[in-house]
Amino acid sequence: MVGPEFVLWLVLPFILRAHPGADARFRFASYIDHHMVLQKKPAGAVIWGYGISGATVTVTLCRHQETIMKKVTTVKTYSNSWMVILDPMKAGGPYEVMAEQTFGGRNLTLKVRDVLFGDVWLCSGQSNMQMTVSQIFNATSELSNTAAYQSVRILSVSLVQAEQELEDLAEVDLRWSKPTSENLGHGNFEYMSAMCWLFGRYLYDTLRYPIGLISSSWGGTPIEAWSSRRSLKACGVPKQGFILSDFTAGPSGHSVLWNAMIHPLCNMTLKGVIWYQGTYTIARSLHSLKTGVRPSTMAPTGRQSVSFHLDLSSIHPRDKQTVAYRLHLGARAVAYGEKLTFQGPLPEKIKLSAVKGLLNITYSQQIQLQRQDDKIFEISCCEDHQCKWLPAPMNTVSTQTLALSVSSCRGTPVALRYAWTTWPCEYKQCPLYHPSSALPAPPFIAFITNQMQANHKVAQ
């Protein structure tokens, strides 16, 4: 089944808290609760929990006291867990989910109410994902704008690390809730992610059906901590000795956050996952996270991941609205199959004209020059077996092409890069955008031949 692709420094014991009013041996999983959102069709939502070994568990879905479906299972001996997969349900609600355990002539019943069906998204990453609405631009206005979004439900995972994979969450900071100014703006880096909330709100404005948002993030953590050991091994990431940034402030051990904050969600049926990562994580390790949460290891919902550059200046940009908007465009294109532009223009062809001393770039989309910048493009110039990066000033620009001057290179230009620095431009002031002005051209690096199809690498 499946789930993807922060609280103390001590490893907490694995404690499963009983659902209120339930027998301590019979309970739902920690994140199955009142006000939750379950994944709608075409996937079947997973309901699971713990009980007495060998007991029979009957799960009933009801609406207005009418039984919609029943599923029966048995508590497994080796794990004391039980699980059912509901028939695919269309978006809507509210419903009531009831689980009844029968063992030795004794029955115990659990209920969760106000359950909606819609799309469930997991939001993870570092401090930029962890920032709350109280920390962003127009916080007061944003916190007051919740009444129209009561079908967007939120859940925040506690900051926990573990050396071994946990089956259930040890703790939840914010149980499934309707959005309020209090739980969205609880404090700095506490409770609900602003990025996650805004992303879900944009999706709801488009889809107009329930959205479930799960925030599981911890600032100052390397991506190796979020990746499973299997993924790290498959990607060839060394067990120890990877370089930590000065910004690393949270747990850095391999897989400790995957074990405690992601793996426990692997029984959950999700629509997709969004990730907000700092610039110092190496691309290979980012791939290891994607590998760990690919659909083959998660519930069958056709999940996909999308990553692209969100260049907005400063290490903690307060403009989370723009980031969330761009990210929701990516989700609509990748996860929902909409035909829309969600990423800025990338090179399609690069041609070197040595006679004229120009490098001509043809883009995949129309481009709009916001401002002149003679340093943001650089060429790798090689001579006598030595290479160095030199500025390639902009020369001429048209609807879909751009010419750069490479006359400063006395040797051979072998590569081209764009915006390939930590802070390539000021807030929303990069030179190239899509004509809509909403999507900047992503940073890239590409090799140069006399005429070539662009084989570029986009900055993660």
Secondary structure, DSSP 8 states (H G I E B T S, - for coil): --------SS---------TTS-TTSEE-TT--TT-EEE-TTS--EEEEE--TT-EEEEEEEETTEEEEEEEEE--TTT-EEEEE-----SEEEEEEEEEEEETTEEEEEEEEEEEEEEEEEEEESHHHH--GGGSTTHHHHHHTTGGGTTEEEEEE-----SS--SS-S-EEEEEE---HHHHSSBTTBSS-HHHHHHHHHHHHHH-S-EEEEEEE-TT--GGGGS-HHHHHHTT--SS-----TT--S--STTHHIIIIIGGGTTS--SEEEEE--TTS-HHHHHHHHHHTSGGGS-SS-----------SSSS-S-HHHHHHHHHHHHHHHTS------S---EEEEEEETTTTEEEEEESS--EE-S--SSSEEEEEEETTEEEEEE--EEEE-SSEEEEE-TT-SSEEEEEEES-SSS-SSTT--SEE-TTSSSB---EEEE--SEEE--EEE--
